[in-house]
C-alpha cells in the first residue's frame, strides 16, 4: 500500500520531533523557522500488540508489523499560497499525501519563538486552513475555466460539473474546508482529479509540554473546544518526551519511563494507529513458524484482493481462503483447535476480510 500520511503545521511546532519518534528516518530539527527546504519521508511500523499475542500460540522466527509511509512537510507560513517560505513546493508535497496530521503548538518555550509571536493553536489552525483554502480555490477556478470551454459546445456533463465546482468554490470562499461539505458521489467525482488539499482527512495533535502530557493544558483545551463538532480525531501528547522515550534502548526502560510519567503507552503508538485508520487501512495476519506478519489492506477488500497484497499469483489463482478470527485463535490456542471447534471458516471470492482475520490462501496457478 503506497499511501502516505503527511505531518503539517506552522514552523516550530514540533513536527520533525514527532516524525523522528515515529519513523525509521531521522531528520534534523532546528530552533530556526523555515530552515528546511525539503520534506522528509520515512516508513513507520504500525504498533499492534496482537502480533505478540499470536506468537504465544505459534512460535515463529520473526514478527513483521504493517507499515505506512509518513512525510514530514516543513512548516508553512502566512502567504504560503503565494510562495512564502518556498510554500508552493510544500503545498505540492501536501497534495501528494492521502491524509494529514496537523501538529499544533500547545507549549511555551522562550528559546523557541512562535513565528507569529505568541502561542495560539486556534489562530494556527485558521492560518493553515486559510493557506490551503486559497490554493484549493485556485485549483477549482482553473477547472471551472476548462469546463466552461467544453460547455460552450453544449456538453451537459460539463455544465453539471461547473455547478458542482461553483458549490465547492462558494464553500471555500466562506473559509470552509471541502472535507466538511456534504457532496454526493457525482459531485465528488468532479473534484477527484484536482486533489484538493482541504478535502483530505485530517487529525490534530496538540503538542504540549511534558507536565501536560496526561491531562493537557489551556492551549490544548482551546483547540479541542474550537474543533468540537468536526469529524476529526484530536490527540494530546508531548513530542519532546516522546523523543526521550524513543531513545531508550530496552522495553523495560521505556515502560519504567512511561509509568513515571503516568502514561500507559507512548503517545506516538496511538497516533500511528489513528493515522492508519484515517487512511482507511486495516490489517489481516498470516501465522506460521517462519513468520507472523500483519498485511495492510483497504477496509472492504475481498479475500482475493487481500491475497493479491501477499503476491499477485495468489489473487490470480485464488481458490478459497481459510479464515480464523483473531479472538477465536488466541482463545482456543491453535489452528487445529479452531478446526475442531468449527471456528475455521472456508470462504470464497466474495468474502470481505475483517480486521484481525488470520488467513491461509489456497490457490492454483
Secondary structure, DSSP 8 states (H G I E B T S, - for coil): ---EEEEE-BTTSSHHHHHHHHSSS-----SSTT---S-EEEEEE---THHHHHHTTS--SEEE--EEEEEE---B-TTGGGTGGGHHHHHHHHHT-SEEEEEEEE---TTS--TTSS--HHHHHHHHHHHHHHHHHHHHHHHHHHHHHHHTTT-HHHHHHHHHHHHHHHHHHTT--GGGS---HHHHHHHGGG--GGGSEEEEEEEE-GGGTTT--HHHHHHHHHTTTSS--EEEE-HHHHHHHHH--SHHHHHHHHHHHT-SS-HHHHHHHHHHHHTTEEEEEEE-SSEEEEEEEETT-BHHHHHHHH-HHHHHTEEEEEEE-HHHHHHH-SHHHHHHTT-EEEE-TT-B--TT-EEEEEE--
